[in-house]
Amino acid sequence: MTEGEQGFNQRIWQVVAAIPPGKVATYGAVADQAGMPGAARRVGNALRGLPANTRIPWHRVVNAQGRISLPGGSESHVVQRERLEQEGVLFNLNGRIDLQRYGW
């Protein structure tokens, strides 16, 4: 990873670390807050690079439709949903989060 990429990751991780419990942010919103508008995919790449034991609340980042982007039924998807539900975030019957209510 280049020094520039590491700097982008640090900015993204700082934004994600600031999302409070019980709230979510979209990949695009995190990119905007990190000063990288339009770089939603870059946010996903940065979060994939986190170590397994990270304290950064990666689970609070969802896609623009208010859905978990990880493959349904995968261990990571289940972990993300469980963590959000433990924080009081509710999902509708279609697996969506109300971004008006829970958006940061």
RAQUI-V27710 format. One record per residue. N is the residue number from 0. OMEGA is omega in whole degrees, 0 to 359 (* if undefined). D_CENTER is the distance of its C-alpha to the mean C-alpha in whole Angstrom. Layout:
N:OMEGA:D_CENTER + N:OMEGA:D_CENTER
This chain:
0:180:21 + 1:179:23 + 2:178:23 + 3:178:21 + 4:179:18 + 5:177:18 + 6:176:18 + 7:180:15 + 8:180:13 + 9:179:14 + 10:179:14 + 11:182:10 + 12:178:10 + 13:178:12 + 14:181:10 + 15:180:7 + 16:182:10 + 17:180:11 + 18:184:9 + 19:175:12 + 20:179:12 + 21:178:12 + 22:176:10 + 23:174:7 + 24:177:6 + 25:177:6 + 26:180:6 + 27:179:10 + 28:177:10 + 29:179:8 + 30:179:11 + 31:181:13 + 32:180:13 + 33:179:13 + 34:181:16 + 35:182:15 + 36:179:16 + 37:184:15 + 38:182:13 + 39:180:10 + 40:178:11 + 41:177:12 + 42:178:8 + 43:179:8 + 44:179:11 + 45:180:10 + 46:176:8 + 47:181:10 + 48:179:13 + 49:175:12 + 50:184:15 + 51:184:15 + 52:183:16 + 53:174:13 + 54:178:13 + 55:186:10 + 56:180:7 + 57:184:5 + 58:181:5 + 59:180:4 + 60:183:2 + 61:180:5 + 62:186:8 + 63:177:11 + 64:181:13 + 65:180:10 + 66:171:10 + 67:183:9 + 68:180:9 + 69:182:11 + 70:179:14 + 71:180:16 + 72:178:18 + 73:180:16 + 74:180:16 + 75:178:12 + 76:180:12 + 77:180:14 + 78:181:13 + 79:181:9 + 80:180:12 + 81:180:14 + 82:179:12 + 83:180:11 + 84:177:14 + 85:178:16 + 86:177:14 + 87:178:16 + 88:181:13 + 89:176:16 + 90:175:15 + 91:183:18 + 92:178:21 + 93:179:19 + 94:180:16 + 95:174:14 + 96:177:13 + 97:183:15 + 98:176:13 + 99:183:16 + 100:187:16 + 101:181:13 + 102:181:11 + 103:*:11
